Amino acid sequence: SAQSIQINRDNKTIAISTTDEATATADNAAITIGFEIFGPDSLTVSAEGGKLSHVIMDALHKAGVVDKAIESSAQGVERNTEFSDKETAEMRAKRQFVFKQSWEVSVAPQFAAEVIRVAIAAGANQSGAIDWRLADRKALQAKAAENALVKAREVATRMADGLHVKLGTLIYATNESPITRFFASQVHN
C-alpha cells in the first residue's frame, strides 16, 4: 500500500517518486539443444532417436559440458500429422512417426557458440535458442533500488534548495520492482 502524505502547515516533507535501473552482462547461457527425426513406425524411430541422443550427449561431454549443466526438456514419440502436398506416398510412409528430444544446456556465455556448433555437428537439428541469464538477479535488483534512492536524494536536494530549506534524513522508502536488465556478451564463431 502506498504511503499517504498529509498536506498541512505542520508537515515538512518532500515526497519523491523515482525509478532507476541497473545493468549487467549475463553470466550464463541456457541453450536449447535438440533434434527431431522421422521414421516409418514408433519402434524404429525410438531406436534411432535413442542412438542420436547418445551421440549428441557424447559430443557435448567431449566438448567439456558436465552432466549437471544438461537438463532434459522434452522427449517423446508421436504420430506425424504434418505432411506437405509435395510428399509422395512413399515419402509419407517413411515419416509416419516423429521422435523429438531436447535439452537445456547451461554454460558460460563465451562457450555458447561452441556448444551449438558441437551439437549440430553431432546431429542436433533443432538447436540454437539461447536464454541469457544472470546468476545473482537479487544483487542486480538491489543495485537498481540503490540507484533509485540516489536519484531521489538528488531530486529532493534540488527541491529543498529551491525552497530554501535544509533537507533532513530519509524517513520512508518503498521498493516496487526496480527495472533490471542484463545483456549477453557477444559470442563469435
Beta strands, then each sheet from edge to edge (+ up, - down):
strand 1: 21-25
strand 2: 28-39
strand 3: 70-79
strand 4: 97-107
strand 5: 130-133
strand 6: 179-183
sheet 1: 1+ 6+
sheet 2: 3+ 4- 2+ 5-
end
